[in-house]
Every structure is written in structure tokens, then in C-alpha cells.
């Protein structure tokens, strides 16, 4: 049986990117039951309104949580605490998820052995760019929360993210080490690709 998912996005002051990310998640095809949890990590823009509109217009359930202290570990831990999916999938607020992204992550967990699943991250300059993954998009990183999924029970057993980290990127690396030591296997799912956008909407945030 394909597991259900909770998709987690931690965000701060990037409402226009977030709007596009939520729109892409609302257009998933062939996916098991899934919901989206957005944790506002101290935004001063219209992030709450963007999430509220998505919740009203999307068929998927969308939940808004707020963690005022700028700390990605705390933000994601807040989401994990309220997640209901068997699998917790992580993506960033500037990501566009292709229509099969949720389904691809769910399939990668279907064999049953607890695993950390990562997918290719394609850096693109425009929302019109839809490249296919290449070998250069392969990564051996054990846990990269721009595009990854983990069983919720495994996250809870590991006490999730260490909230003492205040340097970019290290909180997921450290959690990945603990999950590997706990016995989780690693899978790279080529069909669970995502597109990370870095320039087209930048003028909204300068």
C-alpha cells in the first residue's frame, strides 16, 4: 500500500515564491492522500494571506503554522509535530514540484524498508524551464531537505532536527547522520525531481 504524505515547507519573507510552490503542489497527479504544512518562520510580508488563499482554493489540505524565531530546525519540528502522513516530505519555498513529485516520493517508500529518499534538484532561472534530470543532478547527500522524504515515525524516534544549529544547511546534514545510524537506508529517486528557482521572482524580495 502506498503511504500518505505530509509535505513540509518552512518559509520566511518569500511569499511570491511560496505562492508558486503551493500552486505546483496543488496540481499533483496520481498521488496518495497528502497535505501541506507551511511554517511561517517570522515573515513580515503577506505569507499568511498566500497560505490562506491556497487553503481556500486547493483540493489538498493546507495548514498554516507560525514559528516566530528564525530557526529552520524549530520551524520544521513544529510541522513534524502536527503532521499526520506516514511520510514527511520536505521542499523549499522556491521549489516547483512537477505533477508527479508526491507520487514519486510515495513510490520510493512503498518497498517498506524505512528509508531516507532524496530526489534530483534542478536549479533553473525561469518557471518556464522544465529540464530533465542529468547525471550532474545526482547527489550522495544522505538528507537534503530541499527535496527529501522520511518516515514520520523515524523522525519522531530521532527527535527530529537539532534546534541548536544556526548555520545554513547543517541541521539536515546532522539529522541525516542520526537517521543513518538508526538504520535507515538511503534511496535516490530519479523521478522525484524538483526545480529550484533563484532569479525570476527576485525583484519581489530585493
Backbone as JSON, one array per atom type, in Angstrom:
{
  "sequence": "XXXXXXXXXXXXXXXXXXXXXXXXXXXXXXXXXXXXXXXXXXXXXXXXXXXXXXXXXXXXXXXXXXXXXXXXXXXXXXXXXXXXXXXXXXXXXXXXXXXXXXXXXXXXXXXXXXXXXXXXXXXXXXXXXXXXXXXXXXXXXXXXXXXXXXXXXXXXXXXXXXXXXXXXXXXXXXXXXXXXXXXXXXXXXXXXXXXXXXXXXXXXXX",
  "N": [[0.84, -1.2, 0.0], [0.57, 2.2, -0.86], [2.05, 4.82, 0.94], [0.56, 7.63, 2.76], [1.28, 11.19, 2.61], [2.75, 14.02, 4.27], [3.56, 17.19, 3.33], [6.14, 19.41, 3.94], [6.91, 22.8, 4.27], [9.14, 25.23, 5.17], [9.28, 28.71, 5.63], [10.22, 32.14, 5.02], [9.47, 35.42, 4.5], [9.14, 35.19, 1.69], [6.93, 35.27, -0.05], [5.97, 35.35, -2.74], [7.44, 33.39, -4.08], [6.61, 31.22, -2.54], [3.9, 31.13, -3.15], [3.91, 30.17, -5.79], [5.08, 27.69, -5.35], [3.15, 26.38, -3.76], [1.05, 26.35, -5.55], [2.04, 24.55, -7.47], [2.13, 22.24, -5.93], [-0.55, 21.83, -5.53], [-1.35, 20.78, -7.91], [-0.78, 18.11, -8.23], [-0.58, 14.79, -9.56], [-1.94, 11.49, -9.61], [-1.31, 10.93, -6.99], [-1.02, 9.65, -3.61], [-3.17, 10.16, -0.68], [-2.47, 13.39, 0.57], [-1.17, 16.17, 2.42], [-0.34, 19.64, 3.03], [1.93, 21.43, 4.98], [2.68, 24.55, 5.98], [5.17, 26.38, 7.5], [5.52, 29.4, 8.87], [8.27, 31.24, 9.32], [8.64, 33.63, 10.84], [7.84, 35.72, 9.08], [7.41, 38.96, 7.52], [5.99, 39.74, 5.39], [3.26, 39.09, 3.07], [2.86, 36.38, 3.58], [1.05, 34.84, 5.34], [-1.44, 35.39, 4.15], [-1.1, 34.36, 1.58], [-0.92, 31.62, 2.13], [-3.44, 31.23, 3.24], [-5.1, 31.72, 1.03], [-4.35, 29.58, -0.63], [-5.26, 27.48, 0.92], [-7.98, 27.84, 0.72], [-8.53, 27.54, -1.99], [-7.38, 25.21, -2.96], [-7.58, 21.68, -3.56], [-6.16, 20.02, -1.94], [-5.48, 19.6, 1.57], [-4.31, 22.39, 3.38], [-2.2, 23.62, 5.81], [-1.46, 26.18, 8.13], [1.23, 27.14, 10.1], [3.0, 28.9, 12.66], [6.23, 29.85, 13.49], [7.9, 32.01, 15.24], [10.62, 32.52, 15.84], [13.51, 32.85, 13.93], [14.55, 30.03, 12.77], [15.38, 27.21, 11.2], [15.35, 24.55, 11.99], [13.63, 24.54, 14.23], [11.31, 25.42, 12.97], [10.71, 23.36, 11.14], [10.47, 21.23, 12.9], [8.16, 21.98, 14.25], [6.29, 21.56, 12.26], [6.56, 18.79, 11.85], [5.56, 17.87, 14.26], [2.82, 18.19, 14.01], [2.18, 16.81, 11.79], [0.41, 14.34, 9.89], [0.75, 12.44, 7.95], [2.11, 9.27, 6.88], [4.59, 9.5, 5.76], [6.92, 12.13, 5.76], [7.52, 14.74, 3.68], [9.94, 16.99, 2.49], [10.34, 20.24, 1.15], [11.61, 23.25, -0.39], [10.65, 26.78, -0.26], [11.02, 27.98, -2.69], [10.71, 26.14, -4.64], [9.47, 24.38, -7.46], [7.23, 21.86, -7.8], [7.08, 19.13, -9.91], [4.22, 17.54, -11.56], [4.16, 14.85, -10.74], [5.55, 14.65, -8.39], [4.86, 14.18, -5.61], [3.74, 11.61, -5.83], [5.97, 10.2, -6.76], [7.77, 10.3, -4.58], [6.23, 8.87, -2.74], [6.12, 6.33, -3.97], [8.76, 5.56, -3.78], [9.0, 4.89, -1.15], [7.41, 2.73, -0.9], [8.45, 0.0, -0.88], [8.8, -0.66, 1.8], [10.97, -0.98, 3.64], [12.38, 1.09, 6.04], [13.42, 4.27, 4.94], [15.47, 7.02, 3.88], [14.65, 9.23, 1.42], [15.85, 10.89, -1.37], [15.65, 13.28, -4.04], [16.46, 14.43, -7.42], [17.67, 17.78, -7.69], [17.0, 20.48, -9.57], [18.41, 23.36, -10.64], [16.99, 26.23, -11.85], [16.37, 29.1, -13.96], [13.99, 30.18, -14.69], [10.41, 29.9, -14.49], [9.43, 28.76, -16.71], [11.28, 26.99, -17.57], [11.8, 23.6, -17.89], [13.68, 21.34, -17.42], [15.09, 18.03, -17.91], [16.3, 15.66, -15.5], [19.84, 15.22, -15.15], [22.98, 13.41, -15.02], [24.6, 15.08, -13.54], [22.89, 16.08, -11.66], [22.72, 14.26, -9.71], [23.15, 13.26, -6.32], [24.95, 12.3, -3.41], [24.26, 13.05, -0.91], [22.95, 12.36, 2.26], [20.65, 13.38, 3.46], [18.88, 15.9, 2.18], [17.07, 18.61, 2.59], [15.81, 20.17, 0.7], [14.62, 18.59, -1.13], [13.39, 15.91, -0.18], [12.32, 12.95, 1.64], [11.02, 11.3, 4.53], [10.16, 8.64, 6.77], [7.62, 9.4, 9.1], [7.59, 8.29, 11.68], [10.26, 7.59, 12.04], [11.49, 10.09, 12.1], [10.34, 11.12, 14.43], [11.31, 9.27, 16.32], [14.0, 9.88, 16.23], [14.03, 12.31, 17.37], [13.85, 14.4, 15.68], [14.89, 17.51, 14.16], [17.89, 19.08, 15.3], [17.66, 21.83, 17.22], [19.58, 23.63, 17.95], [21.27, 24.41, 15.94], [22.44, 27.11, 14.0], [23.51, 27.7, 11.6], [23.43, 27.77, 8.07], [22.08, 24.98, 6.53], [23.28, 22.87, 8.02], [21.64, 21.6, 9.84], [20.03, 19.67, 8.61], [21.95, 17.95, 7.57], [23.15, 16.94, 9.92], [20.94, 15.66, 11.12], [20.55, 13.71, 9.18], [22.81, 12.09, 9.59], [22.18, 10.95, 12.09], [19.85, 9.56, 11.45], [20.84, 7.69, 9.65], [22.54, 6.26, 11.35], [20.59, 5.16, 12.91], [19.68, 3.15, 11.35], [18.26, 3.54, 8.98], [17.89, 3.14, 5.48], [19.25, 4.46, 2.38], [17.89, 6.11, -0.4], [17.92, 7.17, -3.78], [15.74, 8.76, -5.74], [15.16, 9.08, -8.98], [12.89, 9.93, -10.36], [11.66, 11.62, -8.6], [12.05, 14.38, -8.98], [12.78, 17.9, -8.56], [12.35, 21.43, -9.12], [14.3, 24.18, -8.55], [14.01, 27.58, -8.04], [15.7, 30.62, -8.7], [15.94, 33.25, -9.64], [13.87, 34.53, -11.19], [11.78, 35.71, -9.72], [13.1, 37.42, -8.1], [13.07, 40.21, -7.89], [10.92, 40.81, -6.32], [11.8, 40.57, -3.77], [14.02, 42.06, -3.22]],
  "CA": [[0.0, 0.0, 0.0], [1.35, 3.43, -0.95], [1.79, 5.63, 2.14], [0.18, 9.03, 2.63], [2.38, 12.11, 2.86], [2.62, 15.41, 4.68], [4.61, 17.98, 2.71], [6.53, 20.49, 4.86], [7.66, 23.94, 3.73], [9.48, 26.31, 6.09], [9.44, 29.89, 4.77], [10.33, 33.46, 5.65], [9.51, 36.58, 3.62], [9.26, 34.8, 0.28], [5.55, 34.95, -0.36], [5.73, 35.12, -4.16], [7.95, 32.05, -4.36], [5.74, 30.26, -1.86], [2.65, 31.03, -3.9], [4.13, 29.28, -6.93], [5.32, 26.34, -4.84], [1.86, 25.81, -3.34], [0.27, 26.08, -6.77], [2.54, 23.32, -8.08], [1.72, 21.11, -5.08], [-1.99, 21.62, -5.71], [-1.59, 20.17, -9.22], [-0.18, 16.77, -8.26], [-1.37, 13.76, -10.24], [-1.67, 10.11, -9.24], [-0.7, 10.91, -5.66], [-1.83, 9.15, -2.48], [-3.62, 11.29, 0.13], [-1.38, 14.21, 1.06], [-1.48, 17.52, 2.85], [0.81, 20.54, 3.04], [2.08, 22.22, 6.2], [3.58, 25.69, 5.8], [5.57, 27.01, 8.75], [5.97, 30.78, 8.69], [9.38, 31.37, 10.26], [8.83, 35.02, 11.2], [7.7, 36.59, 7.92], [6.76, 40.26, 7.65], [5.26, 40.01, 4.15], [1.89, 38.55, 3.07], [2.88, 34.92, 3.63], [-0.19, 34.25, 5.88], [-2.53, 35.52, 3.16], [-0.82, 33.4, 0.5], [-1.29, 30.28, 2.61], [-4.9, 31.21, 3.4], [-5.71, 31.57, -0.31], [-4.12, 28.21, -1.07], [-6.14, 26.6, 1.69], [-9.35, 28.03, 0.24], [-8.71, 27.22, -3.4], [-6.77, 23.93, -3.33], [-8.25, 20.46, -3.09], [-5.33, 19.45, -0.87], [-5.49, 20.34, 2.82], [-3.15, 23.24, 3.62], [-2.19, 24.07, 7.2], [-0.52, 27.26, 8.44], [1.8, 27.18, 11.43], [3.94, 30.01, 12.79], [7.35, 29.76, 14.42], [8.45, 33.36, 15.08], [12.08, 32.58, 15.91], [14.1, 32.4, 12.67], [15.33, 28.82, 13.02], [14.75, 26.22, 10.32], [15.12, 23.33, 12.74], [12.4, 24.73, 15.01], [10.17, 25.52, 12.05], [10.37, 22.03, 10.61], [10.0, 20.41, 14.02], [6.76, 22.33, 14.51], [5.49, 20.87, 11.25], [6.59, 17.34, 12.11], [4.73, 17.61, 15.43], [1.39, 18.18, 13.66], [2.0, 16.03, 10.56], [-0.38, 13.12, 10.01], [1.15, 11.48, 6.92], [3.11, 8.26, 7.24], [5.84, 10.02, 5.25], [7.06, 13.58, 5.75], [8.34, 15.18, 2.56], [10.42, 18.35, 2.67], [10.79, 21.01, 0.0], [11.81, 24.66, -0.08], [9.58, 27.66, -0.74], [11.28, 28.41, -4.07], [10.68, 24.93, -5.47], [8.28, 23.99, -8.22], [7.15, 20.4, -7.81], [6.4, 18.58, -11.07], [2.94, 16.92, -11.2], [4.3, 13.51, -10.17], [6.54, 14.71, -7.31], [4.36, 13.48, -4.42], [3.61, 10.19, -6.16], [7.32, 9.6, -6.87], [8.29, 10.07, -3.24], [5.46, 7.79, -2.13], [6.54, 5.06, -4.57], [10.1, 5.21, -3.3], [8.87, 4.33, 0.2], [6.5, 1.59, -0.93], [9.02, -1.31, -0.53], [8.56, -0.94, 3.2], [12.14, -0.81, 4.49], [12.5, 2.53, 6.34], [14.44, 4.88, 4.11], [15.52, 8.44, 3.55], [14.59, 9.33, -0.04], [16.19, 12.18, -1.97], [15.45, 13.36, -5.48], [17.29, 15.42, -8.1], [17.32, 19.19, -7.55], [17.41, 21.15, -10.8], [18.4, 24.82, -10.5], [16.52, 26.85, -13.09], [16.25, 30.55, -13.87], [12.65, 30.61, -15.08], [9.36, 28.92, -14.29], [9.16, 28.12, -18.0], [12.31, 25.97, -17.8], [11.43, 22.29, -17.35], [14.68, 20.39, -17.89], [15.11, 16.67, -17.38], [17.5, 15.43, -14.67], [21.04, 14.65, -15.74], [23.85, 12.81, -14.02], [25.13, 16.14, -12.67], [21.91, 16.35, -10.61], [22.81, 13.2, -8.72], [23.85, 13.63, -5.1], [25.03, 11.26, -2.39], [23.87, 13.6, 0.38], [22.01, 11.44, 2.88], [19.39, 14.09, 3.69], [18.89, 17.28, 1.67], [15.65, 18.92, 2.79], [15.2, 20.85, -0.44], [13.84, 17.59, -1.86], [13.63, 14.65, 0.53], [11.19, 12.43, 2.42], [11.44, 10.42, 5.61], [9.03, 8.18, 7.57], [7.34, 10.25, 10.26], [8.0, 7.6, 12.91], [11.71, 7.66, 12.16], [11.8, 11.45, 12.54], [9.97, 11.25, 15.84], [12.24, 8.47, 17.13], [15.3, 10.58, 16.25], [13.79, 13.64, 17.95], [13.84, 15.34, 14.55], [16.02, 18.4, 13.94], [18.56, 19.71, 16.43], [17.32, 23.24, 17.11], [20.7, 24.48, 18.34], [22.01, 24.83, 14.76], [22.05, 28.39, 13.42], [24.23, 27.86, 10.35], [22.63, 27.27, 6.96], [22.29, 23.66, 5.94], [23.86, 21.83, 8.85], [20.66, 20.87, 10.64], [19.59, 18.46, 7.9], [23.1, 17.05, 7.5], [23.3, 16.28, 11.21], [19.83, 14.72, 11.27], [20.82, 12.59, 8.29], [23.77, 11.2, 10.25], [21.48, 10.21, 13.13], [18.93, 8.62, 10.81], [21.66, 6.59, 9.1], [22.97, 5.46, 12.49], [19.41, 4.45, 13.41], [19.42, 2.01, 10.49], [17.52, 3.84, 7.76], [18.64, 3.03, 4.23], [19.23, 5.66, 1.55], [17.47, 5.9, -1.79], [17.86, 8.33, -4.66], [14.64, 8.51, -6.68], [15.33, 9.99, -10.11], [11.61, 10.5, -10.8], [11.2, 12.58, -7.6], [12.83, 15.59, -9.27], [12.15, 19.19, -8.28], [13.01, 22.55, -9.79], [14.53, 25.27, -7.61], [14.06, 28.85, -8.79], [16.6, 31.52, -8.0], [16.1, 34.6, -10.16], [12.76, 35.15, -11.9], [10.96, 36.5, -8.81], [13.99, 38.07, -7.14], [12.75, 41.61, -7.73], [9.91, 40.96, -5.28], [12.39, 40.39, -2.45], [15.18, 42.93, -3.07]],
  "C": [[0.87, 1.24, 0.0], [1.03, 4.33, 0.24], [1.31, 7.03, 1.81], [1.33, 9.93, 3.06], [1.89, 13.42, 3.46], [3.82, 16.15, 4.11], [4.88, 19.19, 3.59], [7.33, 21.55, 4.11], [7.88, 24.94, 4.85], [9.82, 27.54, 5.26], [9.56, 31.15, 5.6], [10.47, 34.53, 4.58], [9.75, 36.25, 2.16], [7.9, 34.41, -0.27], [5.32, 34.63, -1.83], [6.28, 33.77, -4.61], [7.0, 31.0, -3.77], [4.44, 30.05, -2.61], [2.79, 30.07, -5.07], [4.36, 27.85, -6.46], [4.01, 25.66, -4.45], [0.99, 25.5, -4.54], [0.73, 24.78, -7.43], [2.14, 22.1, -7.24], [0.23, 20.82, -5.21], [-2.32, 20.89, -7.0], [-0.95, 18.79, -9.35], [-1.15, 15.76, -8.87], [-0.96, 12.37, -9.75], [-1.08, 9.96, -7.86], [-1.61, 10.24, -4.64], [-2.34, 10.35, -1.7], [-2.42, 12.07, 0.68], [-1.91, 15.56, 1.51], [-0.21, 18.33, 2.86], [0.79, 21.36, 4.32], [3.11, 23.3, 5.92], [3.88, 26.29, 7.17], [6.19, 28.36, 8.44], [7.02, 31.06, 9.76], [9.7, 32.85, 10.52], [8.71, 36.0, 10.06], [7.04, 37.92, 8.29], [6.01, 40.64, 6.37], [3.88, 39.36, 4.22], [1.86, 37.03, 3.0], [1.6, 34.33, 4.23], [-1.34, 34.3, 4.88], [-2.35, 34.55, 2.0], [-1.25, 32.0, 0.91], [-2.8, 30.17, 2.75], [-5.6, 31.04, 2.06], [-5.54, 30.16, -0.82], [-5.04, 27.24, -0.36], [-7.58, 26.68, 1.19], [-9.57, 27.5, -1.16], [-8.18, 25.85, -3.81], [-7.6, 22.76, -2.81], [-7.46, 19.81, -1.96], [-5.51, 20.25, 0.41], [-4.19, 21.13, 2.99], [-3.26, 23.8, 5.04], [-1.12, 25.14, 7.39], [-0.08, 27.16, 9.89], [2.79, 28.35, 11.48], [4.98, 29.69, 13.86], [8.12, 31.08, 14.32], [9.97, 33.44, 15.15], [12.68, 32.05, 14.62], [15.06, 31.23, 12.9], [14.67, 27.7, 12.23], [14.48, 24.91, 11.04], [13.83, 23.43, 13.54], [11.18, 24.75, 14.1], [9.76, 24.13, 11.56], [9.91, 21.09, 11.72], [8.55, 20.72, 14.36], [5.85, 21.62, 13.51], [5.43, 19.37, 11.51], [5.65, 17.0, 13.26], [3.25, 17.52, 15.09], [1.12, 17.36, 12.41], [1.22, 14.75, 10.85], [0.0, 12.07, 8.98], [2.14, 10.47, 7.44], [4.52, 8.71, 6.85], [5.81, 11.53, 5.34], [8.02, 13.95, 4.62], [8.69, 16.65, 2.76], [10.74, 18.97, 1.32], [10.91, 22.47, 0.42], [10.7, 25.51, -0.68], [9.81, 28.15, -2.16], [11.31, 27.24, -5.04], [9.37, 24.83, -6.23], [8.29, 22.47, -8.32], [6.44, 19.94, -9.07], [5.16, 17.78, -10.65], [3.04, 15.54, -10.56], [5.23, 13.48, -8.96], [6.08, 13.94, -6.07], [4.28, 11.99, -4.69], [4.97, 9.51, -6.22], [7.92, 9.35, -5.5], [7.54, 8.92, -2.57], [5.89, 6.43, -2.66], [7.89, 4.62, -4.01], [10.07, 4.62, -1.9], [8.05, 3.04, 0.2], [7.14, 0.25, -0.58], [8.94, -1.65, 0.95], [9.75, -0.77, 4.12], [12.32, 0.68, 4.77], [13.67, 3.16, 5.62], [14.34, 6.39, 4.14], [15.59, 8.51, 2.03], [14.92, 10.75, -0.46], [15.92, 12.11, -3.46], [16.33, 14.41, -6.09], [16.75, 16.84, -7.87], [17.88, 19.91, -8.77], [17.3, 22.66, -10.6], [18.05, 25.45, -11.85], [16.3, 28.34, -12.87], [14.84, 31.05, -14.15], [11.64, 29.51, -14.81], [8.95, 28.24, -15.61], [10.17, 27.02, -18.3], [11.88, 24.67, -17.13], [12.42, 21.23, -17.82], [14.5, 19.01, -17.27], [16.37, 16.48, -16.53], [18.63, 14.82, -15.49], [21.92, 14.08, -14.63], [24.41, 13.85, -13.06], [24.15, 16.5, -11.56], [21.88, 15.26, -9.54], [23.59, 13.67, -7.5], [23.85, 12.45, -4.13], [24.71, 11.81, -1.0], [22.79, 12.71, 1.0], [20.66, 12.1, 3.13], [19.56, 15.53, 3.25], [17.46, 17.76, 1.62], [15.05, 19.85, 1.74], [14.29, 19.89, -1.21], [14.11, 16.22, -1.24], [12.37, 14.22, 1.26], [11.68, 11.36, 3.37], [10.19, 9.9, 6.32], [8.85, 9.04, 8.83], [7.79, 9.59, 11.55], [9.5, 7.66, 13.12], [12.15, 9.05, 12.62], [11.49, 11.63, 14.01], [10.94, 10.48, 16.74], [13.6, 9.13, 17.25], [15.21, 11.95, 16.9], [14.01, 14.75, 16.93], [15.08, 16.24, 14.54], [16.57, 18.95, 15.25], [18.38, 21.22, 16.29], [18.45, 24.17, 17.53], [21.51, 24.97, 17.14], [21.51, 26.18, 14.28], [22.84, 28.7, 12.16], [23.45, 27.17, 9.24], [23.04, 25.86, 6.57], [22.73, 22.56, 6.87], [22.82, 21.03, 9.61], [20.15, 19.62, 9.92], [20.73, 17.46, 7.75], [23.25, 16.26, 8.79], [22.17, 15.28, 11.47], [20.03, 13.5, 10.38], [21.79, 11.6, 8.89], [23.05, 10.34, 11.29], [20.5, 9.2, 12.54], [19.68, 7.43, 10.21], [22.12, 5.67, 10.23], [21.82, 4.66, 13.08], [19.0, 3.29, 12.5], [18.62, 2.29, 9.24], [18.44, 3.7, 6.55], [18.46, 4.32, 3.44], [18.8, 5.3, 0.14], [17.5, 7.22, -2.53], [16.84, 8.02, -5.73], [14.71, 9.52, -7.82], [14.02, 10.64, -10.53], [11.04, 11.48, -9.78], [11.97, 13.89, -7.75], [12.06, 16.84, -8.8], [12.97, 20.28, -8.92], [13.09, 23.71, -8.8], [14.78, 26.55, -8.38], [14.82, 29.89, -8.0], [16.57, 32.95, -8.5], [14.82, 35.27, -10.64], [11.93, 36.07, -10.99], [11.8, 37.34, -7.85], [13.6, 39.53, -6.88], [11.7, 41.85, -6.65], [10.52, 40.95, -3.89], [13.6, 41.28, -2.21], [14.8, 44.2, -2.3]]
}
